[in-house]
Amino acid sequence: MSFDLSKFLTEGLIDSINNGLIPSDLATVYAGNYLVKSLITQSQVTQVSDAIVAYKSAQAEATAKASKEAQEIATRADSSLAAQTEATADHSSTH
């Protein structure tokens, strides 16, 4: 079985992108350099580009989800604080 350098480089870039080990801009530069040196094909550069798009999309989705969850927590905290303040005010006015 022979070693497939182009597959190794392509998979290495994609894995590095997906694991956040290298920024997508750097992966793009590497892929371009590998292409110019004929170490990978245009199809493999497209695979790397697709992986970058998917990674960025997943990151944006995760950020949006985290932001929404933080807003929900803040809203619940505000509601809880308002209820506590009302209860304290009601309790104070009865004494």
C-alpha positions as CSV (number, residue, x, y, z in Angstrom):
1,M,0.0,0.0,0.0
2,S,1.4,3.3,-1.0
3,F,1.3,6.6,0.9
4,D,-1.0,9.2,-0.6
5,L,0.5,12.5,0.2
6,S,-2.3,14.6,-1.3
7,K,-4.9,12.7,0.8
8,F,-2.8,13.1,3.9
9,L,-2.4,16.9,3.4
10,T,-6.1,17.4,2.6
11,E,-7.3,15.4,5.6
12,G,-4.7,17.1,7.8
13,L,-6.0,20.5,6.8
14,I,-9.6,19.5,7.2
15,D,-9.0,17.9,10.6
16,S,-7.0,20.9,11.8
17,I,-9.8,23.3,10.7
18,N,-12.5,21.2,12.4
19,N,-10.5,20.9,15.6
20,G,-9.7,24.6,15.7
21,L,-6.0,24.0,15.5
22,I,-5.4,26.5,12.6
23,P,-7.4,29.5,11.5
24,S,-9.3,29.1,8.3
25,D,-7.4,31.9,6.6
26,L,-4.1,30.0,7.2
27,A,-5.7,26.7,6.0
28,T,-6.7,28.5,2.8
29,V,-3.1,29.7,2.3
30,Y,-1.7,26.2,2.9
31,A,-4.2,24.7,0.5
32,G,-3.2,27.3,-2.1
33,N,0.4,26.6,-1.6
34,Y,-0.1,22.9,-1.9
35,L,-2.1,23.4,-5.1
36,V,0.6,25.6,-6.7
37,K,3.2,22.9,-5.8
38,S,0.9,20.2,-7.2
39,L,0.7,18.5,-3.9
40,I,-3.1,18.5,-3.9
41,T,-5.7,18.9,-6.6
42,Q,-8.2,21.6,-7.2
43,S,-10.9,19.2,-6.0
44,Q,-9.1,18.8,-2.8
45,V,-8.8,22.5,-2.4
46,T,-12.6,22.6,-2.8
47,Q,-12.9,20.0,-0.1
48,V,-10.8,22.2,2.2
49,S,-12.9,25.3,1.3
50,D,-16.1,23.3,2.0
51,A,-14.8,22.3,5.4
52,I,-14.0,25.9,6.2
53,V,-17.5,27.0,5.3
54,A,-19.0,24.2,7.3
55,Y,-16.8,25.0,10.3
56,K,-17.6,28.7,10.2
57,S,-21.3,27.9,9.9
58,A,-21.1,25.6,12.9
59,Q,-19.2,28.2,14.9
60,A,-21.8,30.9,14.0
61,E,-24.6,28.6,15.0
62,A,-23.0,27.7,18.3
63,T,-22.3,31.4,19.1
64,A,-25.9,32.3,18.3
65,K,-27.2,29.5,20.5
66,A,-24.9,30.5,23.3
67,S,-26.1,34.1,23.0
68,K,-29.8,33.1,23.0
69,E,-29.2,30.9,26.1
70,A,-27.4,33.8,27.8
71,Q,-30.3,36.1,27.0
72,E,-32.8,33.6,28.4
73,I,-30.8,33.2,31.6
74,A,-30.6,37.0,32.0
75,T,-34.4,37.3,31.4
76,R,-35.1,34.7,34.0
77,A,-32.7,36.4,36.5
78,D,-34.4,39.7,35.9
79,S,-37.8,38.1,36.4
80,S,-36.6,36.4,39.6
81,L,-35.1,39.7,40.9
82,A,-38.3,41.6,40.1
83,A,-40.4,38.9,42.0
84,Q,-38.0,39.1,44.9
85,T,-38.2,42.9,45.0
86,E,-42.0,42.8,44.8
87,A,-42.1,40.2,47.6
88,T,-39.7,42.3,49.7
89,A,-41.8,45.5,49.1
90,D,-45.0,43.7,49.9
91,H,-43.5,42.2,53.1
92,S,-42.2,45.6,54.1
93,S,-45.5,47.4,53.6
94,T,-47.3,44.9,55.8
95,H,-45.1,45.7,58.8
